[in-house]
Amino acid sequence: MKKAFDQTVRDLKREVNKKVLKVPGVEQKVLDATSNEPWGPHGSLLADIAQASRNYHEYQMIMNVIWKRINDTGKNWRHVYKALTVLEYMVANGSERVIDEIREHAYQIQVII
């Protein structure tokens, strides 16, 4: 019952983000990929994010969410872990700009370690 309730709450939150807050689709995908759920980001979600990173405007949205998630602390440690997972996937499959941006933000990643 709790799992079904949690799933329903998650779905409701996505719908509110999409319709009320008007969160762009790619931003919602990054939020989902870096969620606090106990499982990792889904492969198709990572592929969609990597593909979207080739569009300049979407790339900016993706990276803004990534850097916000990397700065999370405490009980949101999964945000950090999953943001690093998304970055790793984007290095291999996303835009080439990712590598340059990681170099620019290396201090944020070093603070984590």
N, CA, C and O atoms as a DFTB+ gen file, in Angstrom:
452 C
 N C O
     1  1       0.818      -1.185       0.000
     2  2       0.000       0.000       0.000
     3  2       0.868       1.257       0.000
     4  3       0.595       2.193      -0.751
     5  1       1.934       1.290       0.852
     6  2       2.801       2.458       0.919
     7  2       3.478       2.703      -0.425
     8  3       3.601       3.848      -0.859
     9  1       3.919       1.627      -1.088
    10  2       4.580       1.773      -2.375
    11  2       3.624       2.376      -3.399
    12  3       4.014       3.254      -4.169
    13  1       2.383       1.916      -3.415
    14  2       1.386       2.461      -4.341
    15  2       1.110       3.926      -4.017
    16  3       0.957       4.741      -4.927
    17  1       1.043       4.268      -2.737
    18  2       0.814       5.654      -2.329
    19  2       1.983       6.531      -2.753
    20  3       1.777       7.622      -3.285
    21  1       3.222       6.061      -2.521
    22  2       4.404       6.820      -2.925
    23  2       4.426       7.047      -4.428
    24  3       4.770       8.132      -4.896
    25  1       4.058       6.019      -5.180
    26  2       4.025       6.146      -6.639
    27  2       2.994       7.185      -7.058
    28  3       3.251       7.988      -7.955
    29  1       1.840       7.178      -6.423
    30  2       0.793       8.139      -6.737
    31  2       1.246       9.558      -6.419
    32  3       1.005      10.473      -7.207
    33  1       1.891       9.752      -5.293
    34  2       2.397      11.074      -4.917
    35  2       3.435      11.542      -5.934
    36  3       3.432      12.707      -6.331
    37  1       4.317      10.645      -6.356
    38  2       5.331      10.971      -7.350
    39  2       4.678      11.394      -8.662
    40  3       5.093      12.379      -9.273
    41  1       3.665      10.659      -9.093
    42  2       2.955      11.001     -10.324
    43  2       2.258      12.349     -10.216
    44  3       2.272      13.141     -11.159
    45  1       1.649      12.606      -9.068
    46  2       0.989      13.892      -8.853
    47  2       1.988      15.044      -8.900
    48  3       1.707      16.094      -9.478
    49  1       3.142      14.845      -8.297
    50  2       4.167      15.884      -8.303
    51  2       4.626      16.185      -9.722
    52  3       4.807      17.348     -10.082
    53  1       4.814      15.148     -10.528
    54  2       5.212      15.348     -11.924
    55  2       4.157      16.136     -12.696
    56  3       4.479      17.033     -13.476
    57  1       2.902      15.788     -12.466
    58  2       1.813      16.491     -13.148
    59  2       1.747      17.963     -12.728
    60  3       1.527      18.838     -13.566
    61  1       1.936      18.233     -11.446
    62  2       1.957      19.623     -10.969
    63  2       3.130      20.360     -11.603
    64  3       2.972      21.489     -12.068
    65  1       4.300      19.738     -11.627
    66  2       5.459      20.362     -12.250
    67  2       5.191      20.698     -13.710
    68  3       5.546      21.773     -14.193
    69  1       4.562      19.761     -14.396
    70  2       4.334      19.925     -15.821
    71  2       3.246      20.945     -16.129
    72  3       3.428      21.794     -17.002
    73  1       2.127      20.876     -15.434
    74  2       0.970      21.695     -15.789
    75  2       0.871      23.000     -15.018
    76  3       0.499      24.022     -15.595
    77  1       1.190      22.993     -13.749
    78  2       1.045      24.203     -12.948
    79  2       2.332      25.020     -12.969
    80  3       2.313      26.212     -13.276
    81  1       3.443      24.379     -12.645
    82  2       4.717      25.082     -12.606
    83  2       5.349      25.212     -13.985
    84  3       6.295      25.977     -14.175
    85  1       4.822      24.464     -14.941
    86  2       5.305      24.464     -16.323
    87  2       6.809      24.184     -16.433
    88  3       7.539      24.866     -17.152
    89  1       7.239      23.169     -15.705
    90  2       8.626      22.723     -15.777
    91  2       8.835      22.071     -17.142
    92  3       8.091      21.163     -17.511
    93  1       9.845      22.526     -17.899
    94  2      10.094      21.923     -19.211
    95  2      10.361      20.420     -19.100
    96  3      10.877      19.942     -18.089
    97  1      10.007      19.697     -20.141
    98  2      10.135      18.243     -20.150
    99  2      11.529      17.741     -19.848
   100  3      11.698      16.803     -19.070
   101  1      12.536      18.360     -20.460
   102  2      13.906      17.888     -20.247
   103  2      14.347      18.158     -18.810
   104  3      15.093      17.367     -18.233
   105  1      13.898      19.254     -18.238
   106  2      14.241      19.543     -16.849
   107  2      13.598      18.515     -15.914
   108  3      14.214      18.078     -14.942
   109  1      12.364      18.135     -16.215
   110  2      11.687      17.118     -15.411
   111  2      12.404      15.776     -15.528
   112  3      12.482      15.025     -14.557
   113  1      12.929      15.476     -16.716
   114  2      13.675      14.227     -16.894
   115  2      14.930      14.207     -16.024
   116  3      15.273      13.183     -15.433
   117  1      15.606      15.348     -15.955
   118  2      16.811      15.415     -15.117
   119  2      16.432      15.307     -13.641
   120  3      17.118      14.642     -12.865
   121  1      15.343      15.961     -13.261
   122  2      14.871      15.847     -11.874
   123  2      14.516      14.401     -11.531
   124  3      14.813      13.925     -10.435
   125  1      13.877      13.702     -12.480
   126  2      13.535      12.291     -12.264
   127  2      14.800      11.427     -12.189
   128  3      14.897      10.533     -11.347
   129  1      15.762      11.697     -13.067
   130  2      16.993      10.907     -13.101
   131  2      17.825      11.109     -11.839
   132  3      18.576      10.218     -11.441
   133  1      17.697      12.271     -11.212
   134  2      18.491      12.571     -10.018
   135  2      17.624      12.603      -8.758
   136  3      17.954      13.284      -7.788
   137  1      16.533      11.875      -8.780
   138  2      15.605      11.862      -7.648
   139  2      16.221      11.179      -6.434
   140  3      17.314      10.618      -6.508
   141  1      15.519      11.234      -5.343
   142  2      15.986      10.633      -4.095
   143  2      15.529       9.183      -3.953
   144  3      15.661       8.595      -2.879
   145  1      15.000       8.610      -5.013
   146  2      14.533       7.228      -4.985
   147  2      15.720       6.279      -4.842
   148  3      16.824       6.606      -5.278
   149  1      15.509       5.107      -4.237
   150  2      16.622       4.189      -3.974
   151  2      17.135       3.414      -5.192
   152  3      17.944       2.502      -5.027
   153  1      16.698       3.742      -6.384
   154  2      17.211       3.078      -7.577
   155  2      17.840       4.116      -8.491
   156  3      17.557       5.309      -8.383
   157  1      18.692       3.651      -9.386
   158  2      19.411       4.552     -10.283
   159  2      18.556       5.044     -11.428
   160  3      17.435       4.574     -11.622
   161  1      19.083       5.995     -12.191
   162  2      18.340       6.519     -13.334
   163  2      18.189       5.456     -14.419
   164  3      19.103       4.668     -14.665
   165  1      17.040       5.446     -15.054
   166  2      16.735       4.478     -16.101
   167  2      17.543       4.809     -17.354
   168  3      17.779       5.978     -17.659
   169  1      17.960       3.777     -18.072
   170  2      18.784       3.957     -19.270
   171  2      18.137       4.817     -20.330
   172  3      18.813       5.634     -20.956
   173  1      16.836       4.654     -20.549
   174  2      16.173       5.462     -21.573
   175  2      16.100       6.925     -21.143
   176  3      16.141       7.818     -21.988
   177  1      15.995       7.174     -19.860
   178  2      15.986       8.536     -19.337
   179  2      17.355       9.186     -19.561
   180  3      17.442      10.342     -19.975
   181  1      18.413       8.437     -19.287
   182  2      19.765       8.934     -19.523
   183  2      19.993       9.223     -21.006
   184  3      20.604      10.232     -21.358
   185  1      19.506       8.346     -21.864
   186  2      19.660       8.542     -23.307
   187  2      18.923       9.794     -23.771
   188  3      19.441      10.549     -24.594
   189  1      17.714      10.019     -23.247
   190  2      16.951      11.222     -23.604
   191  2      17.680      12.483     -23.158
   192  3      17.724      13.470     -23.893
   193  1      18.247      12.454     -21.964
   194  2      18.982      13.612     -21.449
   195  2      20.224      13.870     -22.292
   196  3      20.514      15.014     -22.643
   197  1      20.956      12.813     -22.615
   198  2      22.160      12.963     -23.435
   199  2      21.817      13.524     -24.811
   200  3      22.536      14.376     -25.332
   201  1      20.735      13.056     -25.393
   202  2      20.304      13.563     -26.703
   203  2      19.896      15.036     -26.600
   204  3      20.237      15.841     -27.467
   205  1      19.171      15.379     -25.547
   206  2      18.726      16.761     -25.358
   207  2      19.898      17.706     -25.122
   208  3      19.792      18.900     -25.404
   209  1      21.004      17.196     -24.615
   210  2      22.162      18.047     -24.331
   211  2      22.786      18.612     -25.602
   212  3      23.615      19.518     -25.524
   213  1      22.416      18.109     -26.743
   214  2      22.941      18.622     -28.012
   215  2      22.238      19.911     -28.447
   216  3      22.712      20.611     -29.342
   217  1      21.108      20.218     -27.808
   218  2      20.392      21.468     -28.041
   219  2      20.864      22.470     -26.993
   220  3      20.828      22.174     -25.798
   221  1      21.305      23.653     -27.421
   222  2      21.923      24.603     -26.499
   223  2      20.991      24.991     -25.354
   224  3      21.405      24.977     -24.195
   225  1      19.767      25.331     -25.652
   226  2      18.814      25.764     -24.622
   227  2      18.541      24.634     -23.622
   228  3      18.544      24.861     -22.412
   229  1      18.310      23.437     -24.123
   230  2      18.060      22.297     -23.237
   231  2      19.303      21.932     -22.440
   232  3      19.215      21.520     -21.284
   233  1      20.461      22.088     -23.070
   234  2      21.725      21.815     -22.380
   235  2      21.852      22.704     -21.145
   236  3      22.246      22.233     -20.078
   237  1      21.520      23.980     -21.287
   238  2      21.592      24.910     -20.167
   239  2      20.677      24.480     -19.026
   240  3      21.072      24.531     -17.861
   241  1      19.454      24.057     -19.355
   242  2      18.519      23.591     -18.329
   243  2      19.047      22.348     -17.626
   244  3      18.979      22.239     -16.402
   245  1      19.575      21.413     -18.411
   246  2      20.122      20.164     -17.853
   247  2      21.241      20.467     -16.870
   248  3      21.234      19.973     -15.742
   249  1      22.189      21.266     -17.290
   250  2      23.351      21.536     -16.452
   251  2      22.988      22.347     -15.211
   252  3      23.594      22.156     -14.157
   253  1      22.019      23.241     -15.315
   254  2      21.579      23.989     -14.129
   255  2      21.052      23.042     -13.058
   256  3      21.371      23.191     -11.879
   257  1      20.250      22.074     -13.470
   258  2      19.719      21.102     -12.508
   259  2      20.846      20.237     -11.951
   260  3      20.892      19.975     -10.749
   261  1      21.744      19.798     -12.808
   262  2      22.870      18.953     -12.379
   263  2      23.682      19.662     -11.301
   264  3      23.968      19.071     -10.260
   265  1      24.058      20.916     -11.532
   266  2      24.903      21.624     -10.560
   267  2      24.147      21.915      -9.270
   268  3      24.750      21.929      -8.196
   269  1      22.843      22.146      -9.353
   270  2      22.056      22.314      -8.123
   271  2      22.036      21.018      -7.329
   272  3      22.192      21.026      -6.108
   273  1      21.842      19.901      -8.031
   274  2      21.789      18.603      -7.349
   275  2      23.129      18.246      -6.730
   276  3      23.170      17.656      -5.651
   277  1      24.218      18.589      -7.388
   278  2      25.551      18.272      -6.871
   279  2      25.821      19.031      -5.571
   280  3      26.600      18.570      -4.736
   281  1      25.192      20.177      -5.395
   282  2      25.377      20.966      -4.172
   283  2      24.510      20.507      -3.014
   284  3      24.644      21.041      -1.913
   285  1      23.626      19.538      -3.216
   286  2      22.777      19.036      -2.134
   287  2      23.629      18.313      -1.095
   288  3      24.728      17.840      -1.384
   289  1      23.096      18.241       0.111
   290  2      23.833      17.593       1.201
   291  2      22.883      16.789       2.079
   292  3      21.671      16.778       1.865
   293  1      23.448      16.129       3.053
   294  2      22.669      15.417       4.063
   295  2      21.796      14.323       3.504
   296  3      22.268      13.435       2.794
   297  1      20.513      14.390       3.829
   298  2      19.596      13.320       3.440
   299  2      19.402      13.237       1.928
   300  3      18.866      12.247       1.430
   301  1      19.825      14.255       1.200
   302  2      19.702      14.242      -0.263
   303  2      20.985      13.768      -0.948
   304  3      21.281      14.188      -2.067
   305  1      21.734      12.913      -0.294
   306  2      22.978      12.430      -0.867
   307  2      22.765      11.707      -2.192
   308  3      23.656      11.680      -3.041
   309  1      21.575      11.119      -2.370
   310  2      21.303      10.426      -3.637
   311  2      21.262      11.409      -4.803
   312  3      21.627      11.050      -5.922
   313  1      20.825      12.640      -4.561
   314  2      20.837      13.655      -5.619
   315  2      22.253      13.831      -6.149
   316  3      22.471      13.893      -7.359
   317  1      23.206      13.910      -5.239
   318  2      24.606      14.092      -5.617
   319  2      25.106      12.881      -6.400
   320  3      25.696      13.017      -7.471
   321  1      24.862      11.711      -5.855
   322  2      25.323      10.471      -6.498
   323  2      24.738      10.327      -7.907
   324  3      25.454      10.014      -8.858
   325  1      23.447      10.558      -8.023
   326  2      22.792      10.396      -9.323
   327  2      23.181      11.502     -10.293
   328  3      23.251      11.258     -11.498
   329  1      23.435      12.712      -9.801
   330  2      23.903      13.786     -10.677
   331  2      25.262      13.419     -11.269
   332  3      25.526      13.674     -12.444
   333  1      26.120      12.818     -10.445
   334  2      27.420      12.367     -10.952
   335  2      27.251      11.227     -11.961
   336  3      28.004      11.138     -12.931
   337  1      26.274      10.368     -11.736
   338  2      25.975       9.283     -12.680
   339  2      25.515       9.853     -14.018
   340  3      25.940       9.389     -15.076
   341  1      24.649      10.853     -13.966
   342  2      24.167      11.496     -15.194
   343  2      25.332      12.175     -15.912
   344  3      25.450      12.074     -17.133
   345  1      26.191      12.863     -15.165
   346  2      27.359      13.503     -15.778
   347  2      28.256      12.484     -16.468
   348  3      28.732      12.707     -17.582
   349  1      28.480      11.365     -15.789
   350  2      29.319      10.311     -16.376
   351  2      28.720       9.832     -17.696
   352  3      29.441       9.658     -18.678
   353  1      27.405       9.619     -17.723
   354  2      26.741       9.166     -18.941
   355  2      26.840      10.227     -20.033
   356  3      27.045       9.906     -21.204
   357  1      26.694      11.488     -19.642
   358  2      26.744      12.568     -20.627
   359  2      28.146      12.753     -21.212
   360  3      28.283      13.150     -22.369
   361  1      29.172      12.471     -20.434
   362  2      30.531      12.546     -20.961
   363  2      30.690      11.556     -22.105
   364  3      31.295      11.871     -23.130
   365  1      30.150      10.368     -21.927
   366  2      30.285       9.324     -22.946
   367  2      29.303       9.488     -24.102
   368  3      29.624       9.129     -25.234
   369  1      28.106      10.024     -23.836
   370  2      27.060       9.990     -24.858
   371  2      26.423      11.339     -25.193
   372  3      25.613      11.422     -26.116
   373  1      26.772      12.380     -24.467
   374  2      26.122      13.675     -24.660
   375  2      26.979      14.642     -25.460
   376  3      27.887      14.259     -26.198
   377  1      26.650      15.902     -25.280
   378  2      27.357      16.980     -25.963
   379  2      28.806      17.068     -25.495
   380  3      29.123      16.725     -24.356
   381  1      29.677      17.529     -26.383
   382  2      31.088      17.697     -26.038
   383  2      31.281      18.824     -25.028
   384  3      32.301      18.879     -24.341
   385  1      30.306      19.718     -24.939
   386  2      30.399      20.844     -24.002
   387  2      30.430      20.374     -22.552
   388  3      30.887      21.106     -21.674
   389  1      29.958      19.179     -22.296
   390  2      29.900      18.659     -20.927
   391  2      31.305      18.612     -20.318
   392  3      31.497      18.979     -19.159
   393  1      32.256      18.171     -21.084
   394  2      33.630      18.047     -20.580
   395  2      34.177      19.410     -20.185
   396  3      34.794      19.553     -19.130
   397  1      33.951      20.417     -21.034
   398  2      34.421      21.764     -20.711
   399  2      33.752      22.296     -19.449
   400  3      34.402      22.930     -18.618
   401  1      32.461      22.041     -19.308
   402  2      31.745      22.535     -18.137
   403  2      32.194      21.811     -16.862
   404  3      32.260      22.418     -15.793
   405  1      32.499      20.531     -16.977
   406  2      33.009      19.798     -15.809
   407  2      34.345      20.392     -15.376
   408  3      34.614      20.517     -14.182
   409  1      35.173      20.752     -16.334
   410  2      36.452      21.386     -15.995
   411  2      36.223      22.715     -15.279
   412  3      36.924      23.038     -14.320
   413  1      35.235      23.489     -15.752
   414  2      34.931      24.776     -15.127
   415  2      34.389      24.605     -13.710
   416  3      34.625      25.452     -12.848
   417  1      33.663      23.513     -13.465
   418  2      33.036      23.275     -12.168
   419  2      33.767      22.210     -11.350
   420  3      33.198      21.641     -10.419
   421  1      35.003      21.947     -11.690
   422  2      35.761      20.893     -11.009
   423  2      35.830      21.124      -9.502
   424  3      35.861      20.169      -8.726
   425  1      35.853      22.382      -9.091
   426  2      35.920      22.682      -7.661
   427  2      34.685      22.156      -6.922
   428  3      34.797      21.733      -5.772
   429  1      33.503      22.175      -7.565
   430  2      32.303      21.655      -6.930
   431  2      32.385      20.144      -6.748
   432  3      31.939      19.604      -5.736
   433  1      32.950      19.481      -7.722
   434  2      33.073      18.026      -7.647
   435  2      34.148      17.647      -6.626
   436  3      33.985      16.660      -5.909
   437  1      35.232      18.401      -6.545
   438  2      36.305      18.105      -5.602
   439  2      35.843      18.276      -4.174
   440  3      36.305      17.555      -3.289
   441  1      34.948      19.209      -3.926
   442  2      34.428      19.429      -2.583
   443  2      33.667      18.202      -2.114
   444  3      33.692      17.875      -0.927
   445  1      32.986      17.511      -3.037
   446  2      32.214      16.317      -2.703
   447  2      33.138      15.213      -2.213
   448  3      32.852      14.532      -1.228
   449  1      34.232      15.052      -2.908
   450  2      35.163      13.964      -2.625
   451  2      35.970      14.327      -1.424
   452  3      36.827      13.553      -0.998
